[in-house]
Amino acid sequence: MILILAPDTKTGSAEFRQLEEFLSRLPNIRHRIHQETGEQQLLTEVYLIGDTASLPVDEIENLPAVERVVRISEEYRVLGRHRDDQRATHFEYNGVRFGQDNLNLFAGLCAVSTPAHVETMMRALQEHGQVCTRMGAYKPRTNPYAFQGHGKECLPYVFELAGKYGIRVIAMEITHEQHVEEIRAALEQTGNPTGVMLQIGTRNTQNFELLKYVGRQRDFPVLLKRGFGITLEESLNAAEYLASEGNRNVVFGLRGMKTNMGDPHRNFVDFAHVPVVKRLTRMPVCIDPSHSVGSRDRAPDGLLDVMHVTAQGVIAGANMILADFHPEPAKALVDGPQALTLQELPWFLDDIRIAREAYEERQKLASRFL
């Protein structure tokens, strides 16, 4: 059961103390407090954990400071959609809205190579009206001898260039607690010119200690990629780990499943799960067509496979796209063969626009039959 308190309820107020006193007397029930400080008001939710089935909703709603009660109807307590649940399906970070009702593109370098490549990429994004990008500083690799990323050494110039070209949010994978602190330190060193969305990669989807650590910090939102060899339910529970520790600003990423059934693509494309995740949870959904397809193969109709796959996800309602681009793919240090070129960026953007307009038309059509 979730108790949604009246806006701006302070934990030190007399009403809140009365509420806590009542809750402390409930047998076999413990509670956890979660607060979000928005631009205009403080939002407080209290999660009741335990034998809540017998608690009458009407009685709980009449408790001091309680505005509304939501019964848990799905196992994802914090991030799930529950019966009569009107909580937000979006959040804002550094001036960018992330929600189940809009779409953001994160085009950029899978792995940071040189300052010149970073600047060329960000300049191109600015020229095409984009305010988000992906930049890999830490790169977990299957082969221990493969390039592992430039790490903290590249962070200052990446952040400074982001500020120079108006990039508001950078998606950046982390694999260790220390990486969070290195990102925070580099942002402070450079005057916080941009924002960072921490990316938990598919290999770390069930690294529960990392999930708990990242969940406890509130400075950065999180993009959690689905594990490539586990069920959707297991991956959604991984997202719940983040939220249960306090960070509910989570985007769920679909990046393809590791199975030979996906051949000749790098992974079996799972973008049919876009509406499923949106139905089960309140998280915006990201698609990663680059790592799903893994190549620049072109269909007989002239479209790249990666564009076909992107359109499939967008037309299903995706809210974020993570795509590999590079000024010189032949010189990319990671995944060059699948990277799109900067000359293809306007084509990619127009193709996304067409798919998004088709999705919105499908929404309008559906509303006529509801």
N, C-alpha and C positions, 0 to 999 in steps of 0.2 A: 504494500500500500504506500502511496506517495501523498504527502500532505503539502499542498502548495500554499504558502503563506501570503498574506497581504503584502503588496510591494513596500519596500523600505522598512520591513520589520527588522529591528535590531535584536541581536541575540542577548543583549543586556537589558532589554525592555521588560517591564512587569508582565506584559502579556506573554512574552516568550518564556519567561520563568514559570508562569502558571502552566503553560503547555508542556514544558519539560517535566514538571512535577507530575502531571497527569500521566505522561508517557512512561515515566520511570516506575509507575505502580502497575503497569500492565504486565501480567505474567507471560513468560515465554516469548517476550518481544523485546528486541533492542532497536535503537534508532540511530540514524546517521544523518548529519546535517550537511547540506551542500548549498553554497552561496555563489551567485554570479553578480558581479558589479558591472552593470551596463552604463551607457552614457548618461541615462536619465534617472535610473532607479536601481535599487538593490533587490535582487530576486533570491528568495530563500525557499528551499525544498527540504522536507524531512522524509527520509525513507524508513519505513517500519519493516523490520525483518523478523520473521518468525511466524507464529500462529495468528495471522491477521484475518483469516476467513470469517471468524465469528464477530469481528468488530463491526458494529452498525455504522454505515456511512453517514447517516443523518446526525448521529451523536458526535462523530468525529468532526464533522463540518461545523458544529456549533462550539467547538473549542476555541479559546482565545487565539487570535491572529490567523486562524485557518480560513483561507478563502475558498479552497476547493480540494476535493479528495479524488484521487485516481486509484482504482483497483488495478493491481498487476494482472494482466491477462496474457502476457508473453514472458518467456524466461529471461529476456533481456530487460532487466528491471529499469535501468537508467536510460538506455538508448532506445528501448523498444517502443513501438506504438501500442497503446493500451486502449481498452474500451473507454469511450467518452474522453479521450486524452486530447486536449487542445494545445499542448505545449509546442513550442516553436520547432520547426524543421529547418532552421537556418541559424547561422551565427555570423558576426562580422569581425574581421580582423584587419587592422591597419588600413581601414577604408575600403576593404573588399568584402562583398557579401558572398557567403557560401551557403547555399540552400538547395532544397529539393525542387525549387521553382526557377532556378537560373542556371547559367552555364559559363564556366571559366576555362580558358586554355592556358596550360603550362607547357609551352614549347621551349626547348633549350638543350643544353649539353648533358648527355647522360653522365659524362665525366669531364670536369674542368681540365682543359689541356693547357692553354696559354692565356695570358692577359689579353692578347690581341684577339683571340677567338672569342673570349668572353665579351669584350667590348663590341665586336662586330655583331654578335648575336643580340646583345641588348639594344644596340642601335636599331637593328632591323625590327625588333619587337616594338620599340617606341614609334618607329615610322608607320607601323600598321596598327597603332592604337592599343597595344597590349600592355598590361601592367603586372603580369605574372610570368614566371619562368621556372624551369628546373635547372639546377646546377649541382652536379655530383662532386662532393669533396672527399667523401668516404665511400669506397667501393668494395663491398664484400664479393669475392670471386671464388668460383669453384676450384680453380687452379691456384695453389699457394704461390706460384711464381709469376702470376699475372699481375698487371698494374693494379694497385690497391687504392689509387686516388692520391691527390696531393695533400689531403688532410688539412690541418689548421693553417698551414703555410699559405694557402690560397684564399682563405676566408677574407682577410682585409681588403684585397683588391676586388674580389667578387662583390662584397657589400658596397664598397665605394662606387664601383661602376653601376651597380643597381641604383644607387641614389642619383647618380649623374643622369641616368636615362629614365628615371621615373618608374622603376620597377618596385611595386609595393610588396609583393610576396614571392619568396623563392622556396620551392620545394626541394628539400635537401635530406638525403638519407643519412641516418645515424645508425651505428651498430653497437654503441657502448655509451654508458652514462657520461663518460668523460667528454664525448663529442658534444653533448648538450651544453656543458660548461664552456667548452672551447668556442662554440657558436655564440653563446651569451657574452663571453669576454670580447670576442672580435666585434660584435655589434656595438658594445659600449666603447671600445677603442676607436671605432670609426664614427661615433656620434649617432648610432641607430638610424642610418640612412634608409633602411628597408626593413622588411619583416621576413620571418622564416617559418615555414610549415615543416615540422619534423616528419620525415618519412620513415616508417617502419617497413622494411622490405620483407619479401615473401619468406626469406630464410629465418627471419626473427619473429614471425607472426605468433609463435608459441614460446618465445623467450619471455616467460612470465615475469621474471625479475626486472627486465628492461621495460616491459609494459607498465609495471607498477611504478617504476621510477619516473618514466615519462608522464604517466597519468597524474603523479603528484605535483608536477610543475604546471603552472597556469599561464606562463609567458607565451608559449607557442602552441598553436593548434597542431593537430596530428593527422597525417595521411597514413592509414593502415592498409597495407596491401594484403589481399587474400593469400593464405598459404597455398603453395602450388601443389601440395599433395594431401590436403585435408579437406574435410567437408565444409560446406558453406556455414553450417551451424557452428562448427569449431572455430572458424574465422570470426564469426559474429561474436562469439563469446570472448575472443581475444580483444575485440573492440570494447566489449563490456568491461574487461579488466582495466582499460584506460579510464573509462567513465566512472567506474566504482571507486577509483582513487581520487576523483575530483575533476578531471579534465574531460568535459563533454564536447569540446570543440573538435570533433572527429569526423573525417571524411573516409569513407570505405572505398578501397580501390580494387577493381577487378582487373587482373593482369594475365588471365589465361591459366589453364591447368596443365600440369606436366603429365602428358600421356601421349603415346604414339598414335592415338586416335586423332590427334590434331595434325599429324603430318600431312603436307610438308611444312606447315607453319611451325614456328618455334614452340608454341603452346596451343592447346585446344581452347579456342575463344569461348569465354563464358559470359558474354555480354547480355545473353537472355536473362541473366540474373539481376540486371539493373532494376526492373520494376519489382522484383521479389524483395530485394534489400530495402527498397523504398516502402514497400508494404509492411515489412516486418519491423523496421526501425525508423528513426527520425534523422538518420544520417544522410547527407548528400553523398552521391555515388560518383566515383571517378572511374574512368576507363583508361587503360594503358595499351593502346593499339600497337605501339612500337615493340614492346616485349611480348605481345601476343603473337604477332606475325613474324618478327625477326628478320625481315628481308625487304628488299625494294622490288619484289616481283610485281609484274604488271599484267593485268587481265587483258583479254582480247578487246575489250571495250575501251581500252586506253587508260583506265583507272588503275592506280597502284592498289595492291591488296590492302595495304595499311589504310588507304582512304576508304575502301569498301567497308572494312571492319570498323573504322571510326564512325562512319555513317550509321552502321547497324546499332552501335551503342547510343549515338545521339538520338536517333529516331525512336529508341526505346526509352528515352528520358534521362540520359546521363547528365550529370551536373558539372563535371570537370573532366578535362582531357589532359593526360600526361603524354607528351610526344617528343621523340628525339629529333633534334635538328642539329646541324653543324655547318659552319661556313666552309669547311673543307673535309668532308666525310672520310676521304682517304687518309687524313692525318689524325683522325679521331683516335684517342687512346683506348676507348671502350665502345663496342657496338657500332663502329663506323658503317658496316654494311647495311644496317637498318635505318640509318639516319636520313632524314629528308634534308634537302638543301634550302638555303635562304631564298633562292629563286622560286622554290615551290611553296614558300610560305603564303603568299597571297592566294594561290590556287587552293591550298589547304583551308584557309580561312573562309573562302567563298563556298567550298564544298560543305564545310561545317554549317555555314549559315543556311544553305539550302536544306540540309537534313534537320536543323532545328526548326525551321519554318514548317517543315512537313510534320514534325512532332506536335507543334502547336496547333496545326490544322486537325490532326488526329484527336487532340484534346477537345477542340470545339465540336467535332463530330460526335464524340462520345457523350458530351454534355447534353446533346439533343435527345439521347436515348436513355438517360438516367431517370 
